Amino acid sequence: MVKKLLAVLLAAMMMCGVFAVGASAFSFEEFKSVKSSAFGFAELSAPVSAQGGGEGSFADIVEAIRREAENSAGEKFLSSPAYVVSMTFWQCEALYKNGKTGRGFVIAFEAAYKATQEHKDLVAFLDNDTELRAMYDRGLLKDRLVVLYNAFADRMISIGEVLEKEYFTPTALAFIKEWRDLSLLGFKAEQANLTPVKRAEINAKINRIESDHLDNLFQKMNDGDFAEATRLVKNAIKELEKVLVEYGIITINNPDPDPKPEPKPDPEPTASFFAQIWNFILRWFFFGWIWMK
């Protein structure tokens, strides 16, 4: 069930383009027939420096450095509940207060971030091939990008803090914050330096947690039952924390002293639900719009 939902979710997310009007019911099946980018981005295009670049070109080097800088800001972006929702659940109309809509939310978010100096600075830098080359030659490109991405992430958090209070119901916001915490744990798992065997093990355990605890999540959200949705996510968080503690990725004060034995996973390092969603969100939704003219 989870794998089916993942496939539908990723298919919907990959249809980037102008956003559709949010439906009254939150259905990933419906997402397959709409272009449902969180901010209504137009078709993505490559940065000027990458147009026509071949393998091993300077453009490839810049892209690798840029992705490292993106990762440096990833946890900050995920710490904003409103930003997390804008990337995943914005069409769930049950999230919003009376008179508020998902469409209104993403329009407000887009207008707010486009007006920031941090957004303008990031776009200007990434669009300037000459400066990119100069900073790379001086060995300062990554440092500069890290600063720009983190500054923009900080501003997006402050924007989200305003919009979440305006748009989301208290019970929905409580759920969103739990999902934010679950996403942050997934991010930590994805960023951990693990061998292929350990990666396969942890992904298998994460997939089991999703199957055990999150199968009914989307239905509960559709029904507006955010108390139950919150409970499901909290349970998933507890189990995921145990796994991350087991692999030394995080530490918590009172880990379960007697965790249940797990069956041996498939040795293939298949990407987990969280890893696949995180990678797609980070690479396209978080930063794909940067290249737009």
N, C-alpha and C positions, 0 to 999 in steps of 0.2 A: 504493500500500500504506500509506504513512504517513498519507495523508489519510483512508483507511478506519479506521485505528487511532485517529486523532484523533477522528473522528466517534463511534466506539464509546466512547472514553474520556470524552469530554464528556457523552455521553448517560448514561453510568453515574454520573458525578460529579454530574450535575444531579438525580438521584433522591435528594435529601436525605431523611433519616429515620433510624430506628433502624438500626444497622449489622447486617449479616448475619454469620453465622459464616464465617470465612475458609475457602475451599476449599483442598484440597491442591494443586491446580493453579491457576496464576495466569492467568486468561483474561478478557480484556476482553469477549468474547462472553457469558460467564456474568454479567459485571457488569450487562448490560442488563436482567437479570431480578431484580436485587436492589437494595435501597436500601443504598448502600454509603458513607455518609458516614464520614469518618475517625474522628470522635469519637462517632458515634451521636447526632447532634443531632436534636432533634424538628423538626417543621415550622418553617421560619423565619417570623418575624413582624417587622413594622416597629417601630422605636422609638416610644414613646408620642408623642414630639413630631411624628412624621411621620404618624400616623394621621389620615386625613382631610385631609391637607395637599394643596393644589393646586399647579399649576405656578407658580413664582415665589414660593411661600410661604416663611416662615422655615424650615420643615422642609427645603426644597430647598437653602437656603443652608447650613444645618447639615450636610446630607448632603455637599455639595461640599467643605466644610472638613474633614469627617471623612475623606473619601477622600484628601485631600492628606496628612493625618496618617498614614493607613494606609500610604501610599507611603513615608513617611519611615522606617517601621519594616520595610518589605518586605525589604530586603537583610539585615537582622538575622535575620528569621525564616528566610530561605533559607540562612543560614549554619549552621543547625543540621541535621546529617544526619538525625537522628531525626525532626525536624519535617517535613523534606522527604518522608521515607518515609511518614509518617502522612498526608500529603496525596495521595500518588500510588500507592505500591506496597505498602501495608500488608497486603493480602490475599495477597501472594506468600509462601507458607509456607516456601519455600526460603531466605528471608532469615534465619530464626530458628534459634537453638540448639535442641538436643534438649530437649523438654519445654516449649518456649516457643511461643506462637502469636500470630498477628496480633490475634485477639480480645483475648488477654491484654494485648498491647501497648497497644492503644487504650484499654482500660479503665484500665490503669495511668497512661497519659498524662492521661486525663480527670480521674482522681482527683487527680493531682499538680497540674495547673494550677488546678483549682477550689479547691484548698486555699491558693493563694497570695494574699497581700495585694494584689499587683498586679492580679490578676484581679478581686478584689472591688472595688478602687478604680475600675477601668475600667468595670465594669458599673454601679456606683453612680452614677458621673458621667454616663454615657450615658442612664441612666434618670431623671435629674433635670432635668425641663424648665425649672424655675425657674433652676437654676444654669447650664444651657446658655445661656439667654437673658441672664443677668447677665454671664457671661464674654464673650459675643458683644458686648454693648453696651459693654463695657470694652475691646474689641479684643484680648482675650486667649484667645479660644476655640481657635484653631489651636495656639497655643503650649502650652496645657494638654493638648490632645489628643495632640500630638506627644510630650510628656513621658510621658503615660500609656501610649501605644502602645509607645514605645521601652523603657519600664521593663518592660512585660509581655513584649516580645520578648526582652529580656535574661534574664528569668526562665525563659522557655520554652527558651532555649538551655541554661541550666544544668540544667533538667529532662532535656532530651534527652541531655546528656553522661553522665548517670547511666544512663538507660534504654538507650541504644544499646549500652553495654558489657554490660548484663545480657541483652539480647534478641537481638542480631545476631551472626552468626558473623563471624570476622575477615575472611574473603574477601568476604562480603556487605557488611560495613561499608566495606571498601576501595572496592567498587563504588559504594556510596551516596555516599561523599565525592566521587567523580568526578562522579556525577550532580548533586550539590550544586553543584559548580563549573560544570558546564554550565548549570544553572538560573540561577546568578548571572550568567553571561554573557548568557543570554536576557533576564534582568531588565534588565541594562544596555542591551541593544538596544531593549527595549520602552520604557524611560524616556528614551531619547535624543530630543533635540529635532531632528526631521528634517522636511524638507518632504514633502508627499505623494509626490512623485516619488522622492525618496531613500528614503522608507519602503517604497514598492513595490519598489524595487531590492533593498534589504536583506532584505525578507521573501522575495523570490524566491530569493535566494542561500541564506538559512537553510533554506528548504524543500528546496533541492537537497542541502544538507548532510545533512538528515534522511533523505532518500531514499537517498543514497549510503552512509550509515554506520549508520543506526539501524533499518533494516527488520527485522533478525533479533534485535534487542535483547530483545524480550519472550519469544521462544522460548528464548533462552539463559538468561534468568532462570528460566523454568519448569523448565528442565533442571538448574538449580542450577549452571550453568557461569558463575560470576561472574568468573572470570579472563578469559573471552572477552567477557563483557558489559562489563567494565572497559575492555578494549582498544578495543571499539567506541566507547565514550563518549569515551575519550581522543583517538581519531582525530577525532571530531566536534568536540571542544574545540579542537584544533589548527586545524581549518578555520574554525571560528567566530571564533576569535581573529584570523585573517587578515582576515576580513570586517570585524570591529569596528575593527581598526587602519586598514583602508582608509577607513573612514568617520569616523575621528578620534574614535571612542567610547572606545577604550582605547589604551594604549601598552604594548608589550612590548619586552624588551631586544633580541631577535633575530627580528624579523618576516621572513617569507619574502621575499627580495629580488626574486624573479621569480615572482609568483603567476600561476597559470594564467588565461588570459582567460576571461571569463564571457559567455555569450550575453545579449543584451538581454532584460530581464524584461518581463512584462506591465505596462503603465503603471498598471493598477488597483492601489491600495494594499491588496491582500488581506492580512488578518492572518496572520502566520506561526503555525506550530505552537506555538512557545514563547509568543508573544504571547497567543494564545487561551487556552492553559492557564493562564498567569500571571494574566490578567485574571479568569478564573473562580475560581481558587484564592483570589486576593486578596479578591475581592468577596464570596464566599460561604463557603468553607471557613475562611479565616483569621479572618473577623470576623462571619459571619452569626449565630453562636451568641450574640453579645453581646446581641442583642435578646431572647433568651429570658427568660421570667420564672422 
